Amino acid sequence: MSIWLQCVIGALAAVGFICILKAVYDIIFTGYYRAAGRSELFLYGCGSDPKTEQLLNTAEQVRRLYLPGLSIIFVENGDADPERFNYAKSIAERRDMEYIE
């Protein structure tokens, strides 16, 4: 067998071994998440902006799917017009979110 063929076979064997180790690692550690601390997500924006509703719905979906212990905090930094509907305040009351004016 030539030296080049031995190098190719050795490289393929190394890649295969790494793939097997990665698969075993994924099987073992997929269900674990770090429970040592709580994560907090701070969102800043105008509560009466319609895009805020989409932003908070996306943050809620991320919390539900990936980070069950995530604390979502919305900080009002726009002019909260009392005549306009405040999406952020409404969503924060319905879901477990904190709203800061």
N, C-alpha and C positions, 0 to 999 in steps of 0.2 A: 504494500500500500504506500502511496506517495505521501510526502510530508504535508502537502496541501489538503489532501483528502482527510488526513488525520486531524488537521486544524479545523476543517469545516465540521467534522463529526463531533469534535470536542466542543466547539462553539454551540452547536445545536443541542448537545447534551446539557450544557450549562444553562442555556435559555429554557429548556424543558424543566430542569430542576428548579429554577427560579419561579416558573409558572406554577409548579406544584406547591412550592412553599407559599406563594401568594394566595392560592386557592384555599389552602388549609388556614392561613391567617384570616381570610375573609369569612370562612365558615365559623371560626371560633369567636372572632371579635365583632361580628356584625350586630349582634343583639345588645352589646354593651354600650353604654353611654356614660359620660363622666358625670357623677352625681356629687362632686365635691363642692360645687358652687352654683349659684344661680346666674343666668344670663339676663341682661337687660338690654332692650332695644329702645333707643330714644329716637322718636320721629318728630321733626320740627316742621311746622307749616301753618297755613291758614285753615282753620276749622270749617269755614263756610265755602271753601273751594271744592267743587264736585270731584276733583282728582284725589282729594283726601280720602274720600270713601273707598276708592279703588286701592289706594295705598294701604289703608287699614285692613281691608279685606285680604290683601295679599300677605300682610304681616300675620294676620290671624291664621291663614292657611299654612304658612311656614311654621308657625308655632304648633299647629295641630299635627302636621306631618313629620317634622324633623326635631323640634325642640319643645317637648311638652312642658318644661319648667320655665319657658321664656316669659319674662315680664315685659309687656309692651307699655311704654309711656309716651303719650303724645303731648308735646309742648306747643301751646298756641303762641305763635310769634307774629301773626298777622293782625290786622285790625278786625276784631270780632264784631262785625256789623250786626246789631240786634235785630235788624229787619230781615236779614237773610237766615236761612236754615243752617244750623251748625251741625254738619255731618259728623265731625270728630266727637263732639259731645254726645250725640245720639248713639253712635256705635260703641263708644267707651262705656256708656251706661248699660247697653245690652250685653256686651261681652266683658270678660274679665280684663279690662284695660284701665289704666290710670290716665286722667285728663288733667293737665295743668294749664291754667290761663296765664 
